[in-house]
Amino acid sequence: MSDPGTPDVTSPTRFLLRTAAQQWRPMVVGSLVGTAWLLSQAVLPAAIGRAVDAGVVEGDSRALTRWSLLVLALAVVTAWAAIVRHRYGVTNWLTACFRTLQQVGRHTARAGTALTTRLPQGEVLASIASDGPRLADAFDVTQRAVASVAAVTVVAVLVLRTSVPIGLVILVGVPVVTALLLLVLRPLQERQRLHRKLSGELTSLGTDTVRGLRILRGIGGEEVFLDRYRAKSQQVRAAGVRVAAWESGLEALQVLVPGLLVAALVWAGARSTARGETSPGDLVALYGYAAFLTSPLRMLVEAADKYVRALVAARRLTTLLEVPPAVTDDGTAGTPGGALADPDSGVVAEAGELTAVVCDPPEDAAVLARRLTRFDDDTRATFGGVALRRLPVHEVRARVLLAEDDAQLFSGTVREQVDPEGRHTDAQVMAALEVADARDVLDLVDGGLAGTVTERGRSLSGGQRQRLALARVLAREPEALVLVEPTSAVDAHTEARIAGRLRTARAGRTTVVATASPLVLPQVDRVCWVRDGHVVARGRHADLLARDPGYRRFVTRDTADLPTPRTAPSAGGQA
């Protein structure tokens, strides 16, 4: 699919119109074919009525043959147009849906953490899962809406030529029927908007609960969050029931109200025929028109319903798409590379060295790592003496790679997990797995590198997932690599092996490891000891152990000289 371009997020309506303008050709063709599809059905009763009057009432067999052939031709046109119309309807739906998802995906990648700072994670997931398809429904139904308007107009003209009073019933009755049905849509829209909002909140709550499940189990809080999730899901269910009640009422009215109009047309036509004002063929045609009108009327109401849903979805999407990215791509400078430095903390990773950053408190490590790799515009970090803010984002991403401790795996082969872009040979992939001590993953799947890893690596342990993600970043061989707790989920023996292999594999390239592991720290060239956001000491691990008591206590977990914290009793009553 072509580049979706920049979406117009000034309003939901403009967003929809912009999307329509990008695919106007298939929409126009689909509308024309859809019009041919309905018009061939609209004039069919007229042809049948003429066949009755000329061929049956007047006994003209040749006229009956001619009109019968015309009815057959109209049936062929209807069948052909139905196939082509459906094809264009699906094309328009898919194009609008995937174009919207492209825009959301690209904006999500550009916005980064700014998106989840402004919006709940569940809201982003809900927009991708539901808002795109709902918005696309408007582009599928448009061609039927255009065709329905044309068909109702043609039927009104044909009936007026048969009987002016009956024609006026259509001209007045169709707008009244449509208006009555549209009255239901406004409260339905409000209930749909509330249901959509609650669904996003429920997704956010579920996502947060799953991500913190290990902690919840540790403090016995599963039941508390289960109760919260249960209560929120019941709110979503109740909102869904209210939406369903209005939708079922709308469906009933779509049958009842047009049915009343059909009954009125048939009654008026029968009385007119009984008085001799219209012929039997005209009565047959009038009945055909009345039966046919139920279809375009339902389509018009369906179009109005889907337009309302599309506006609700477009409103949510524009809210997401108007979030400004955390990083603006306006850099123009170039750099030969070199040391990676953060002036705010004083951390400096010399070119070609393996540098460890030990942070107290530990959560500061992730913030520092994001500054060193320019994941927001507030950073003053430099690369080779050049401010990262002056570099184009694509250059920073290509040369300075951040690997956080919560890297995700996706469904696919082991090879695709390590080399998703297919740039490396099997030998290079195996080398990356060796450094990350992840070759044991190959024993768990059938087919070696071609073996399948399930979504999010659910078939693997936490340590295996972490090592596979580490192999992925090592295979990229970036000029500068920043790792956050890359061995937090592995055992001591595995951690020691990874530390030694990492030093060898990254020799001559700039590497920063945010860790306090006593098994990794002896392997690094330099340690930056950071407390409260600032470097308080730097040097070799052994030297810092000898001369800095605070560093020694923090790294070795020696609490002999520290005050004993108060311990709250657990749920079971034990300390």
BELPE-V579582 format. One record per backbone hydrogen bond with DSSP energy under -0.5 kcal/mol. NH is the residue of the N-H (numbers start at 1). CO is the residue of the C=O. If there is no record, write none. Layout:
BEGIN
nh=(NH:NH)
co=(CO:CO)
END
This chain:
BEGIN
nh=(7:9:15:16:17:18:19:20:21:22:23:23:24:27:28:29:30:31:32:33:34:35:36:37:38:39:40:41:42:43:45:47:48:49:50:51:52:53:54:55:55:56:56:57:58:60:61:64:65:66:67:68:69:70:71:72:73:74:75:76:77:78:79:80:81:82:83:84:85:86:87:88:89:90:91:92:93:94:95:96:97:98:99:100:101:102:103:104:105:106:107:108:109:110:111:112:114:115:116:117:118:119:123:124:125:126:127:128:129:130:131:132:134:135:136:137:138:138:139:140:141:142:145:146:147:148:149:150:151:152:153:154:155:156:157:158:159:160:161:162:163:167:168:169:170:171:172:173:174:175:176:177:178:179:180:181:182:183:184:184:185:185:186:187:188:189:190:191:192:193:194:195:196:197:198:199:200:201:202:203:204:205:206:207:208:209:210:211:212:213:216:217:218:219:220:220:221:225:226:227:228:229:230:231:232:233:234:235:236:237:238:239:240:241:242:243:244:245:246:247:248:249:250:251:252:253:254:255:255:256:257:258:259:260:261:262:263:264:265:266:267:268:269:270:271:272:273:274:275:276:277:278:283:284:285:286:287:288:289:290:291:292:293:294:294:295:296:297:298:299:300:301:302:303:304:305:306:307:308:309:310:311:312:313:314:315:316:317:318:319:320:321:322:323:326:327:330:332:333:340:341:341:342:345:346:347:349:350:353:355:355:356:357:358:358:359:360:364:365:366:367:368:369:370:371:372:373:374:375:377:379:382:383:384:385:386:388:390:391:392:395:396:397:398:399:400:401:401:403:404:407:412:414:415:417:418:419:422:429:430:431:432:433:434:435:436:437:438:441:442:443:444:445:445:448:450:451:453:456:457:458:460:465:466:467:468:469:470:471:472:473:474:475:476:477:477:480:481:482:483:483:484:485:485:488:490:495:496:497:498:499:500:501:502:503:504:505:506:507:508:509:510:511:512:513:514:514:515:515:520:521:523:524:525:526:527:528:529:529:530:530:531:531:532:534:535:536:537:539:544:545:546:547:548:549:552:553:554:555:556:557:558:559:562:565:568:570:573)
co=(5:7:11:12:13:14:15:16:17:18:19:20:21:23:24:25:26:27:28:29:30:31:32:33:34:35:36:37:38:39:41:43:44:45:46:47:48:49:50:50:51:51:52:52:53:54:59:60:61:62:63:64:65:66:67:68:69:70:71:72:73:74:75:76:77:78:79:80:81:82:83:84:85:86:87:88:89:90:91:92:93:94:95:96:97:98:99:100:101:102:103:104:105:106:107:108:111:112:112:113:114:115:120:120:121:122:123:124:125:126:126:127:130:131:132:133:134:135:136:136:137:138:141:142:143:144:145:146:147:148:149:150:151:152:153:154:155:156:157:158:159:163:164:165:166:167:168:169:170:171:172:173:174:175:176:177:178:179:180:181:181:182:182:183:184:185:186:187:188:189:190:191:192:193:194:195:196:197:198:199:200:201:202:203:204:205:206:207:208:210:212:213:214:215:216:217:216:221:222:223:224:225:226:227:228:229:230:231:232:233:234:235:236:237:238:239:240:241:242:243:244:245:246:247:248:249:250:251:252:252:253:253:255:256:257:258:259:260:261:262:263:264:265:266:267:268:269:270:271:273:272:272:279:280:281:282:283:284:285:286:287:288:289:290:291:292:292:293:294:295:296:297:298:299:300:301:302:303:304:305:306:307:308:309:310:311:312:313:314:315:316:317:318:320:111:110:328:390:390:349:339:382:347:342:342:342:340:348:350:353:511:526:513:356:528:357:530:361:362:363:363:364:365:366:367:368:369:371:370:326:376:341:386:339:339:383:381:387:388:333:392:392:393:394:395:396:399:480:482:402:404:453:451:449:413:414:415:419:425:426:427:428:429:430:431:432:434:433:438:439:440:441:441:442:445:447:448:412:409:454:455:457:461:462:463:464:465:466:467:468:469:470:471:472:473:474:399:510:401:481:512:403:483:514:485:487:491:492:493:494:495:496:497:498:499:500:501:502:504:352:506:479:353:481:355:483:512:357:513:517:517:520:521:354:354:539:356:527:537:358:528:529:534:360:531:345:529:529:527:540:541:542:543:544:547:548:549:550:551:552:553:553:557:559:563:566:574:570)
END
